[in-house]
């Protein structure tokens, strides 16, 4: 079995399946370049040759996927082109890592992590927090959402600039046909007709619905739908962790 840590390089094709045939992904398919700084909550997480997405939920806190714990992470906020030293960028180290205590790397359940930054960021037009859901109510099937990331945009082409695409919340009943081990802490999204794949947004990036972060890119097959950690399922843990 391939190690999940080897599946997270944004600039490599991530095609190594785990036991049930699905894999962690780092790709935007069917998308387009985002308007620069139109997603000011986005964070680029780099650890050596590996990278993930993330998003700012408080001035000193970034949320991402637990499977993105790859070592010593550097967080870049306010970026559009992550290969250029833009004046809008703010760079921080990570003071402490808080993966969910029940995260299971084999099933990728409870795939959520909070990063406490070494210093608060300065909030401005380029760096902003994104709201989290206030309740644990489920997302209606068909809800339109946005994903964004700096990963591969096809099987060979990488992008240095932030890409985005729109996906829809997928029927839970139908999604279980693809993923029999789907838990209450997971939600599915994608678009079959236009081949826009939510599972292939950058690992750790947000699923944003009506300007609220509702999910975290987790895993999927080579085609939609993709699976996200469902943030509303973890609100008590998030609040406890950020109060520490």
N, C-alpha and C positions, 0 to 999 in steps of 0.2 A: 504493500500500500504506500502511496506517495505521502510524504509529510506535508501537512497543511501549510507549514512555513514556506515551502518552496512554490506555493501557488499564488503568491501575492505581489510579484514584481509587476509594476505597471507597464514596463516596457518589454515584457516578454509575453508570448502567447501562453495562456494558462489553460492547459488542456489535460492535466493529470486528474483522472477520476478517483474518487474514493469508493469505498466498498459498494455503495448503492447506485453507483453510476453517475452521480452528480459531482460537481466540483465548485470550488470557490472561484470567483471570476473577477476580472479587472478590465472590463470593456464596455464602451458605449456603442451600441449598434443602432443604426437608423436615426442618428442624431445630427446635430449641427453645432457649429461653434457658438458659444453663448456670448451675448453682449458683454463686453468687459465689465467686471465688477457688478453684474446683475444678481449674483448670488454671494453677497458679502459675508455670509456665515460659513462659506466653504473653507476647509482646512486641508492642506497637503501634508501628509505624514510621511517622513522619510527615515529609514533605518538602514544604513549601508546601501546595498544595491536594491533593497526592497522598498515599496511604498504603498500607502493606502490613502483613502479619503477619510474625512472626518468633518465635524461641524461644530461651531461655537455655540454653546448653550448658556454660558455665563462668562464674564470677563476673564476668569481664570480657569475655565473648564471647557474641554473639548470632548465630544462624544464620538465613538467609533465602534467598530466590531471587535469583539474579544479575540477573534482569530488574527487581528492585526498586531498583536503583541509580538513584535519581531526582535526586540532588543531595545537599544537606546534610541528613542524616537526624537526627531527634531520636527517641530510644528511650524509650518509657514501659513500665515493668514494674509488676506488682502491681495492674493495673487490672481493674475489671469494667465500669464505665461510663466510657468514655474522654472523655465530655463534662463530667464532674464532677471537681473536685480532691479525690479520695479520699485519706485519710491513709495508705492502704496503698501508694500509688504512689511509685515511684522513677524519676526522670528522668535520663537520661544523654545526652551527645553521643557522637559517633563519632570516635575518634582516627584509625583507619585502616580502609579498605575493602579487602576481599580477595575479589573475584569470581573464580571459577575461571578460570584462564588460557586454557582452551579453550572458554569459553562462547561460543555462537553465537546472536546475537539473531534470526537468520532462522529457524533450525530449533529454537531454544530448547533445544538440547542442552547438557549440563553446566550446568544452571540452578541453581547453588548459590553462595552467598556467605557469608563470615564477616565480622562487624563487631567490631572491637576497640573497646571502650567507653573513654571518657575516664577513667573510674574504676570500680573494682569495685563491684558492688551488695552490699547487705547481705542475706544469705540469711535468710529467716524463713518464717512460715506463708503469706505472700502472694507471696513471690518465691523460687522454687526452680529449680534446674537440672533438665534431663531427660536421662536416659541416651541414648547413641547405641548403635547395634548394635555388637557386638564382632567379628563375622565378616561375610564377604561372601555368606553363604548366602542363597538366594532365599526369598521369603515364599510359603508355600503358598497356592494359590487358595482363597478362602473365608475366609481369616483376617479376623477382625473388628477394625476399627480405628475411631478417633475423629478427627474434624477439628473445628476451632473457629476462630472469627474474628468480626470486627466489621463485616463487609461487608453488602451488600444481602441481605435475606432473601426478596425476590421482585423482580420487575422494576421495582417502583416504591417499595417500602418499605425504608428504611434503618433500622439499629438502632445505638444508642449502646452497647448492652450486649453482652457476649460471648454468641454463640450457638454451639451444637454440634450435631453429628449423627453417626450411625454409618454406616460404609460397609464394604465387604468387598473384599479383594484380588481382582482380576479376572484371569481366565485370560490369560496372555501370548499364547497362540496366537490367542485370539479378539480380543484387543485390537489385535493387528497388523492385523486386518481393518479397524479404524477408523483406525489410525495406522501406515501402512506404514513410516514412517521411525523407528519405535520403536527406541531404542538400549539397550545393556546398562545404561546409567545412568538408565533410566526404569522406573517401575512403575505399573501401572494399578489403580484402585479405583473403586467406585461401587455403586449399588443401583438396578437398573432397576425392580423391582416397586414400590418406594415413592418413586421419584423423588428419591432422596438423592444429590446429585451431588458427588463428591469434587473435580472440577475447579473447582467453584464455591465452595470454601472460600477464605478470603482468600489471595491470592497471597503466597507466602513462609511461610505457616503450616505447622505440622507435621502429618504423618500419623502418629498414635500408635497402636501395636499392642502390647498387653501392657505398657503403660507405658514403651515405648521409642520414640523418634522414628525412624521408618523411612523417611519420605519428606518432600518439600517440595512444597507446592502449586505447580504450574507452569502447565499449560494444558489446554484441552479444548473440546469442542463445547458446544452448548446442552443436551445430554443426557448421561447417564453412558455409558461410564466416563470418568473424568478421568485425567490423567497427572501423575505426581510425579517429581521428581528422586529417585533411589534412593540414600539416604545411604550405605549399606554399600559402594557402588561407589567412594566417595571417601575412605575411611578413611585411607589413607596421606597424601593431600593435606591432609586436615583436621589430622592430627597434626603434619605439617611446618609448616603455617601457624600453628597455635597455639603452636608452640615458638619462633617468631621473636621 
